Amino acid sequence: MTHRIVLLVTSPRLPPGLLTAAAWDLLRAHPVWAGAPSAQTAALAGSGVAVRIEPAPTAAGLLAAAVEYGTVVWLAGPAGDPDLARELGLRLAREPGLAELELAYGSWDPPGARLLDVVTAIDRLASPGGDPWKRAQTHESLAGYLLEECYETYDAIEAGDLVGLREELGDLLLQVALHARLAENQPPETRWSIDDVAGGLVDKLVRRNPHVFGDEQAADIPEVMEIWSRAKRAEKARESAMDGIALAQPALALAGKILSRAADAGVAVPLPDESTMEGSEALGAALLRTVARAREQGLDAEAALRRTALAHAAAIRAAER
């Protein structure tokens, strides 16, 4: 008779009891052991599967159970019980005839499952007994940090630093999750959560991409952009092409966005003439004309000035040495 130990691993991020048909077949057909009571063991018990709790499991104990029952299922904990699995593996490597060791997956993390861990961690930090600093923050007090993380993310992209980009996107995600958690503390009429943020985003993506989620057709990227713009205009119902422009962005980027919006709306307004001005007004008009010329050439004035300024900074460093 073949003796078998099945290590059944499940995802702690899915609802308890949400398992594959093969996992349920195993659980219903063989004795089930686990290291501690959990939501998963409670779900199994509610479905008629008895689970024996062994707080200090050993390889010898599971091997003895396999000899007694033929097959025994070990319901692994959230971390997968690597120490027990290692002990069993080493024992069976020395004595392969004792039993067969099988790893089975009752459920696994879907893509994006670790985002649930982000929400859980932020909730603990921002709840009573958590981090006093995070609990004391407001949307206004965090605004500067959000902007700083955006700039650091941009720096990583400009530097071609993919490892750094991953970390910076994590810091940016922290800001999003923390803002959403703080919003849960608002009065009912203004309260919202990370699920509202995610749900609104999904709804927007579906509305603005009917060529993917609907029946519209798009042959190329310009047609995709037209579909997106048309959907955006329909849902925003703005009175002016200037509505909705982020006014806090850097001045060159702001100028580029204003000129782009005007061009998209077919509104032609003469640029200011710096020759009729003085001081800062003349300088501002000249800069606006520079941004306009950059747009005509398909260039990003903000990015161009940034690269030139950084190159100049490097030259200064070299001169200092």
C-alpha positions as CSV (number, residue, x, y, z in Angstrom):
1,M,0.0,0.0,0.0
2,T,1.3,3.4,-0.9
3,H,1.4,5.9,1.9
4,R,0.9,9.6,0.9
5,I,1.1,13.0,2.5
6,V,-0.5,15.8,0.6
7,L,0.5,19.4,1.5
8,L,-2.5,21.4,0.5
9,V,-1.6,25.1,0.0
10,T,-4.3,27.8,-0.3
11,S,-4.3,31.5,-0.8
12,P,-5.0,33.5,2.3
13,R,-6.2,36.4,0.1
14,L,-9.2,34.5,-1.2
15,P,-12.4,33.9,0.8
16,P,-12.2,30.7,2.9
17,G,-13.7,27.7,1.3
18,L,-13.1,29.0,-2.2
19,L,-11.2,26.0,-3.4
20,T,-10.8,23.9,-6.6
21,A,-12.9,20.8,-7.1
22,A,-9.8,18.6,-6.9
23,A,-9.0,20.1,-3.5
24,W,-12.5,19.5,-2.2
25,D,-12.2,15.9,-3.4
26,L,-9.0,15.4,-1.4
27,L,-10.5,17.0,1.7
28,R,-13.7,14.9,1.6
29,A,-11.9,11.6,0.9
30,H,-9.0,11.7,3.5
31,P,-8.2,12.8,7.0
32,V,-7.2,16.5,7.2
33,W,-4.8,18.0,9.7
34,A,-3.9,21.7,10.3
35,G,-1.6,23.6,12.6
36,A,-4.1,26.0,14.0
37,P,-7.8,26.9,13.8
38,S,-8.5,29.5,11.0
39,A,-11.2,30.9,8.8
40,Q,-10.3,28.1,6.3
41,T,-10.7,25.3,8.9
42,A,-14.0,26.9,10.0
43,A,-15.2,26.9,6.4
44,L,-14.3,23.3,6.0
45,A,-16.0,22.3,9.2
46,G,-19.1,24.2,8.0
47,S,-19.1,22.0,4.9
48,G,-18.7,18.7,6.9
49,V,-15.0,18.3,6.6
50,A,-13.4,17.5,10.0
51,V,-10.0,19.0,10.6
52,R,-7.6,17.7,13.3
53,I,-5.6,20.5,14.9
54,E,-1.9,19.7,15.6
55,P,-0.3,22.8,17.1
56,A,3.2,21.3,16.9
57,P,3.3,19.1,13.8
58,T,6.2,16.9,13.1
59,A,7.3,14.9,10.1
60,A,7.2,11.7,12.2
61,G,3.6,12.5,13.2
62,L,2.4,13.0,9.7
63,L,4.3,9.9,8.5
64,A,2.6,7.8,11.2
65,A,-0.8,9.2,10.1
66,A,0.0,8.3,6.5
67,V,0.8,4.8,7.5
68,E,-2.4,4.5,9.5
69,Y,-4.8,6.1,6.9
70,G,-3.0,5.6,3.6
71,T,-3.3,9.3,2.7
72,V,-3.4,12.3,5.0
73,V,-3.9,15.9,3.9
74,W,-2.0,18.7,5.7
75,L,-3.8,22.0,5.3
76,A,-0.9,24.5,5.2
77,G,-1.0,27.8,6.9
78,P,-0.9,31.2,5.2
79,A,2.9,31.1,4.8
80,G,2.8,27.5,3.4
81,D,4.5,25.9,6.5
82,P,8.0,25.8,4.8
83,D,9.7,24.3,7.9
84,L,7.4,21.3,8.1
85,A,7.7,20.8,4.3
86,R,11.5,20.9,4.5
87,E,11.5,18.5,7.4
88,L,9.3,16.1,5.5
89,G,11.4,16.4,2.3
90,L,14.6,15.7,4.1
91,R,13.2,12.7,5.9
92,L,11.8,11.2,2.7
93,A,15.0,11.9,0.8
94,R,16.8,9.7,3.4
95,E,14.0,7.1,3.5
96,P,12.1,7.4,0.2
97,G,10.1,4.2,0.8
98,L,8.2,5.6,3.8
99,A,5.7,7.7,1.9
100,E,5.1,9.9,-1.1
101,L,5.0,13.7,-0.6
102,E,2.7,15.6,-2.8
103,L,2.1,19.4,-3.1
104,A,-1.4,20.4,-4.1
105,Y,-2.8,23.9,-4.6
106,G,-6.4,24.4,-3.4
107,S,-6.3,28.0,-4.5
108,W,-3.8,30.5,-5.6
109,D,-3.4,34.3,-5.7
110,P,-5.0,36.0,-8.7
111,P,-3.0,38.8,-10.4
112,G,-3.1,41.9,-8.2
113,A,-3.7,39.9,-5.0
114,R,-0.8,41.6,-3.1
115,L,-2.8,44.9,-3.5
116,L,-5.1,43.4,-0.9
117,D,-2.1,43.2,1.4
118,V,-1.4,46.9,0.8
119,V,-4.9,47.8,1.8
120,T,-4.7,45.6,4.9
121,A,-1.3,47.1,6.0
122,I,-2.5,50.7,5.5
123,D,-5.7,50.0,7.4
124,R,-3.7,48.7,10.3
125,L,-1.3,51.7,10.2
126,A,-4.2,54.2,10.0
127,S,-6.5,52.6,12.6
128,P,-6.5,53.0,16.4
129,G,-3.3,51.4,17.8
130,G,-1.5,52.0,14.5
131,D,1.0,54.6,13.5
132,P,0.3,58.0,15.2
133,W,1.9,60.0,12.4
134,K,-0.2,58.4,9.7
135,R,-3.4,58.7,11.8
136,A,-2.7,62.5,12.2
137,Q,-2.4,63.2,8.4
138,T,-4.9,64.8,6.2
139,H,-5.3,65.1,2.4
140,E,-3.8,68.6,2.6
141,S,-0.8,67.5,4.8
142,L,0.0,64.7,2.4
143,A,-0.3,66.7,-0.8
144,G,3.4,67.7,-0.8
145,Y,4.5,64.1,-0.3
146,L,2.3,63.0,-3.2
147,L,3.9,65.5,-5.5
148,E,7.4,64.5,-4.3
149,E,6.7,60.9,-5.0
150,C,5.5,61.8,-8.5
151,Y,8.7,63.6,-9.2
152,E,10.9,60.8,-7.9
153,T,9.0,58.3,-10.1
154,Y,9.6,60.6,-13.1
155,D,13.3,60.7,-12.2
156,A,13.5,56.9,-12.2
157,I,11.8,56.8,-15.6
158,E,14.2,59.5,-17.0
159,A,17.2,57.6,-15.7
160,G,16.0,54.3,-17.2
161,D,16.2,52.8,-13.7
162,L,13.6,50.0,-13.8
163,V,14.5,48.7,-10.3
164,G,14.2,52.2,-8.9
165,L,10.9,52.7,-10.8
166,R,9.4,49.7,-9.1
167,E,10.2,51.1,-5.7
168,E,9.0,54.6,-6.6
169,L,5.7,53.2,-7.9
170,G,5.3,51.5,-4.6
171,D,5.8,54.8,-2.7
172,L,3.3,56.3,-5.1
173,L,0.8,53.5,-4.4
174,L,1.3,54.1,-0.7
175,Q,0.1,57.7,-1.1
176,V,-3.0,56.5,-3.1
177,A,-3.9,53.9,-0.5
178,L,-3.3,56.2,2.5
179,H,-5.5,59.0,0.9
180,A,-8.2,56.4,0.4
181,R,-8.0,55.2,4.0
182,L,-8.2,58.7,5.4
183,A,-11.3,59.3,3.3
184,E,-13.0,56.5,5.2
185,N,-12.9,58.7,8.3
186,Q,-15.0,61.4,6.7
187,P,-18.7,62.0,7.4
188,P,-21.0,59.6,5.5
189,E,-21.9,62.2,2.9
190,T,-18.3,62.6,1.8
191,R,-16.9,59.2,2.7
192,W,-15.3,56.9,0.2
193,S,-12.8,54.0,0.1
194,I,-10.1,52.4,-2.0
195,D,-12.8,50.2,-3.6
196,D,-14.6,53.4,-4.7
197,V,-11.4,54.6,-6.2
198,A,-10.8,51.3,-8.0
199,G,-14.4,51.0,-9.1
200,G,-14.5,54.5,-10.5
201,L,-11.3,53.8,-12.5
202,V,-12.6,50.6,-13.9
203,D,-15.9,52.3,-15.0
204,K,-13.9,55.0,-16.7
205,L,-11.7,52.6,-18.5
206,V,-14.7,50.7,-19.8
207,R,-16.5,54.0,-20.9
208,R,-13.4,55.4,-22.6
209,N,-12.4,52.2,-24.4
210,P,-15.5,51.1,-26.3
211,H,-13.2,49.7,-29.0
212,V,-12.1,47.1,-26.4
213,F,-15.1,46.7,-24.2
214,G,-17.8,47.6,-26.7
215,D,-18.7,47.5,-30.3
216,E,-16.6,50.4,-31.7
217,Q,-13.7,49.8,-34.1
218,A,-10.3,51.5,-34.1
219,A,-7.8,50.8,-36.9
220,D,-4.9,52.7,-35.4
221,I,-3.7,54.8,-32.5
222,P,-5.0,58.1,-33.8
223,E,-8.5,56.5,-34.0
224,V,-8.1,55.2,-30.4
225,M,-7.2,58.7,-29.2
226,E,-10.2,60.2,-30.9
227,I,-12.5,57.6,-29.3
228,W,-10.9,58.4,-25.9
229,S,-11.3,62.2,-26.4
230,R,-14.9,61.9,-27.6
231,A,-15.8,59.8,-24.6
232,K,-14.0,62.2,-22.3
233,R,-15.8,65.2,-23.7
234,A,-19.2,63.5,-23.4
235,E,-18.8,62.7,-19.7
236,K,-17.0,65.9,-18.6
237,A,-19.4,68.4,-20.3
238,R,-16.9,71.2,-19.8
239,E,-17.8,74.8,-20.5
240,S,-14.2,75.6,-21.6
241,A,-11.3,73.7,-23.1
242,M,-9.3,75.2,-20.1
243,D,-11.5,73.4,-17.5
244,G,-9.8,70.5,-15.7
245,I,-6.2,71.5,-16.4
246,A,-3.9,70.7,-13.5
247,L,-2.8,74.1,-12.5
248,A,-0.2,72.9,-10.0
249,Q,2.0,71.3,-12.7
250,P,5.3,73.0,-13.7
251,A,4.9,76.1,-15.7
252,L,6.3,74.8,-19.0
253,A,4.2,71.7,-18.8
254,L,1.2,73.9,-17.9
255,A,1.8,76.1,-20.9
256,G,2.1,73.1,-23.2
257,K,-1.2,71.7,-21.8
258,I,-3.0,75.0,-22.4
259,L,-1.8,75.3,-26.0
260,S,-2.7,71.6,-26.6
261,R,-6.2,72.0,-25.3
262,A,-6.7,75.1,-27.3
263,A,-5.5,73.4,-30.5
264,D,-7.8,70.4,-29.8
265,A,-10.8,72.7,-29.4
266,G,-10.0,74.6,-32.5
267,V,-9.6,77.9,-30.6
268,A,-6.9,80.2,-32.1
269,V,-5.8,83.1,-29.8
270,P,-2.7,85.1,-30.8
271,L,0.3,84.6,-28.5
272,P,1.4,87.6,-26.4
273,D,4.1,89.7,-28.0
274,E,7.1,90.1,-25.7
275,S,8.3,93.1,-27.7
276,T,5.5,95.2,-26.2
277,M,6.2,94.1,-22.6
278,E,8.9,94.6,-20.0
279,G,10.4,92.6,-17.2
280,S,8.8,89.4,-16.0
281,E,5.8,89.8,-18.4
282,A,8.1,89.9,-21.4
283,L,10.0,86.9,-20.1
284,G,6.7,85.0,-19.6
285,A,5.6,85.8,-23.1
286,A,8.9,84.7,-24.6
287,L,8.7,81.4,-22.7
288,L,5.2,80.8,-23.9
289,R,6.3,81.4,-27.5
290,T,9.2,78.9,-26.9
291,V,6.7,76.3,-25.7
292,A,4.6,77.0,-28.8
293,R,7.5,76.5,-31.1
294,A,8.4,73.3,-29.3
295,R,4.9,71.9,-29.8
296,E,5.1,72.8,-33.5
297,Q,8.3,70.6,-33.7
298,G,6.8,67.8,-31.7
299,L,9.1,68.5,-28.7
300,D,8.3,68.5,-25.0
301,A,9.6,71.8,-23.6
302,E,9.4,70.7,-20.0
303,A,11.5,67.6,-20.7
304,A,14.0,69.4,-22.9
305,L,14.7,72.1,-20.3
306,R,15.0,69.4,-17.6
307,R,17.6,67.5,-19.5
308,T,19.5,70.6,-20.4
309,A,19.4,71.8,-16.8
310,L,20.6,68.4,-15.5
311,A,23.4,68.4,-18.0
312,H,24.5,71.8,-16.9
313,A,24.4,70.7,-13.3
314,A,26.7,67.8,-14.3
315,A,29.1,70.3,-16.0
316,I,29.1,72.4,-12.8
317,R,30.0,69.3,-10.7
318,A,32.8,68.5,-13.1
319,A,34.1,72.0,-12.9
320,E,34.1,71.8,-9.1
321,R,36.3,68.7,-9.2
